[in-house]
Amino acid sequence: MDGFTCGVIGLAFLGGSYMAEAIRGGLEAVSRGQVESALSIGLTPWQAFRYVIFPQAFAIATPAIGANCLF
């Protein structure tokens, strides 16, 4: 492989790891009580993720994702 290809692959792995960490941080910031409440009112796990977990996690992770895009 030439140097440019190696550089692109390396930067892709670096950026991907930072992006994954931002998303993981957003998902972990949603309290367990929110998840349990969503499941207790009869939502399926997918509905709980779609309507409760994801909107909160997205709002929390958006600044970190934006900063990663500028990186």
C-alpha positions as CSV (number, residue, x, y, z in Angstrom):
1,M,0.0,0.0,0.0
2,D,1.1,3.5,-0.6
3,G,1.5,6.1,2.1
4,F,-1.7,8.0,1.3
5,T,-3.9,4.8,1.6
6,C,-2.2,4.0,4.9
7,G,-2.8,7.5,6.1
8,V,-6.5,7.5,5.2
9,I,-7.0,4.1,6.9
10,G,-5.3,5.3,10.0
11,L,-7.3,8.5,10.2
12,A,-10.5,6.5,9.6
13,F,-9.8,4.2,12.5
14,L,-8.9,7.2,14.7
15,G,-12.0,9.2,13.8
16,G,-14.2,6.1,14.1
17,S,-13.0,5.4,17.6
18,Y,-13.7,8.9,18.8
19,M,-17.1,8.8,17.2
20,A,-17.9,5.5,18.8
21,E,-16.9,6.9,22.2
22,A,-19.1,9.9,21.7
23,I,-22.1,7.7,20.9
24,R,-21.4,5.3,23.8
25,G,-21.2,8.3,26.2
26,G,-24.5,9.5,25.0
27,L,-26.1,6.1,25.4
28,E,-24.7,5.6,28.9
29,A,-25.8,9.1,30.0
30,V,-29.5,8.0,29.8
31,S,-30.4,6.8,33.3
32,R,-31.4,3.3,33.9
33,G,-34.6,4.5,35.5
34,Q,-35.7,6.0,32.1
35,V,-35.3,2.7,30.5
36,E,-37.1,0.8,33.2
37,S,-39.9,3.3,33.1
38,A,-40.3,2.9,29.4
39,L,-40.4,-0.9,29.7
40,S,-42.8,-0.8,32.6
41,I,-45.4,1.1,30.6
42,G,-45.4,-1.7,28.1
43,L,-43.0,-0.5,25.4
44,T,-41.0,-3.2,23.7
45,P,-37.2,-2.8,23.9
46,W,-37.1,-1.4,20.4
47,Q,-39.8,1.1,21.1
48,A,-38.0,2.1,24.3
49,F,-34.9,2.7,22.3
50,R,-36.7,4.6,19.6
51,Y,-38.9,6.9,21.7
52,V,-37.0,7.2,25.0
53,I,-33.3,6.3,24.9
54,F,-32.3,7.5,21.4
55,P,-33.7,11.1,21.6
56,Q,-32.0,11.7,25.0
57,A,-28.7,10.1,23.9
58,F,-28.7,12.0,20.6
59,A,-29.2,15.3,22.4
60,I,-26.4,14.5,24.8
61,A,-24.0,13.2,22.1
62,T,-24.6,15.9,19.5
63,P,-21.9,18.3,20.8
64,A,-19.3,15.6,20.9
65,I,-20.2,14.3,17.4
66,G,-20.0,17.9,16.1
67,A,-16.6,18.4,17.6
68,N,-15.5,15.1,16.1
69,C,-16.7,16.2,12.7
70,L,-14.6,19.3,13.0
71,F,-11.5,17.2,14.0
